[in-house]
Amino acid sequence: MTEQYEMPKKEPGWAIYLQGKIDEAKVRDLIRVHAALERHLEEAVVLLRDYARIYPNNSGRTTRFLGRILSKEKEKEGKR
């Protein structure tokens, strides 16, 4: 097994090194949270679409809301 090298705390670059590692972990966590939120939004769109299909008379607001969500998604796709 290989040992991972850690900077000794007495060296002057320790705080900068540690802060960099903390920042990298924060960015990784934010990316994971964003991906999870995107999956949940996609599931919500599917559920709203099914609701609008099942209850067509009561779904005017739902369809408008769904249209806004889908248009925002298309704008995002266009920016990528």
Secondary structure per residue as TSV (DSSP state, phi and psi in degrees):
chain	resnum	aa	ss	phi	psi
A	1	M	-	360.0	135.2
A	2	T	-	-88.6	141.7
A	3	E	-	-91.8	140.5
A	4	Q	-	-89.0	133.5
A	5	Y	-	-79.8	131.6
A	6	E	-	-119.1	139.4
A	7	M	-	-68.0	136.7
A	8	P	-	-64.6	147.2
A	9	K	T	-68.6	-17.9
A	10	K	T	-80.3	-16.8
A	11	E	S	-72.8	146.2
A	12	P	T	-66.0	-27.5
A	13	G	T	-83.2	1.3
A	14	W	H	-60.3	-47.0
A	15	A	H	-63.6	-41.3
A	16	I	H	-66.3	-43.4
A	17	Y	H	-60.8	-47.0
A	18	L	H	-65.2	-41.3
A	19	Q	H	-63.9	-37.5
A	20	G	H	-62.3	-42.5
A	21	K	H	-64.7	-40.2
A	22	I	H	-64.0	-43.7
A	23	D	H	-62.8	-41.0
A	24	E	H	-61.9	-41.2
A	25	A	H	-65.2	-39.1
A	26	K	H	-62.3	-43.8
A	27	V	H	-64.1	-43.4
A	28	R	H	-59.9	-42.8
A	29	D	H	-64.2	-41.8
A	30	L	H	-63.4	-38.6
A	31	I	H	-64.2	-42.1
A	32	R	H	-63.5	-43.2
A	33	V	H	-64.0	-42.4
A	34	H	H	-61.9	-42.9
A	35	A	H	-64.4	-40.0
A	36	A	H	-65.5	-42.0
A	37	L	H	-63.7	-38.0
A	38	E	H	-64.0	-41.5
A	39	R	H	-62.9	-42.1
A	40	H	H	-65.0	-38.0
A	41	L	H	-64.4	-41.3
A	42	E	H	-62.6	-40.4
A	43	E	H	-64.8	-39.6
A	44	A	H	-64.6	-39.4
A	45	V	H	-62.3	-42.6
A	46	V	H	-63.3	-43.8
A	47	L	H	-63.9	-41.9
A	48	L	H	-64.7	-38.7
A	49	R	H	-63.8	-42.7
A	50	D	H	-63.6	-41.1
A	51	Y	H	-61.5	-44.4
A	52	A	H	-64.0	-33.0
A	53	R	H	-72.9	-39.3
A	54	I	H	-75.9	-41.7
A	55	Y	-	-115.9	73.7
A	56	P	S	-65.9	-30.0
A	57	N	T	-74.8	-28.4
A	58	N	T	-103.8	15.4
A	59	S	-	-113.4	20.2
A	60	G	H	-59.1	-50.7
A	61	R	H	-64.9	-39.3
A	62	T	H	-62.0	-42.8
A	63	T	H	-67.2	-39.4
A	64	R	H	-64.5	-43.2
A	65	F	H	-62.3	-44.0
A	66	L	H	-61.8	-41.0
A	67	G	H	-60.8	-40.7
A	68	R	H	-64.5	-43.1
A	69	I	H	-61.8	-46.4
A	70	L	H	-65.8	-36.6
A	71	S	H	-67.6	-37.2
A	72	K	H	-65.1	-39.1
A	73	E	H	-64.0	-39.6
A	74	K	H	-65.8	-37.5
A	75	E	H	-63.0	-41.5
A	76	K	H	-61.8	-44.0
A	77	E	H	-61.9	-38.0
A	78	G	H	-67.4	-32.2
A	79	K	H	-75.1	-25.3
A	80	R	-	-74.2	360.0
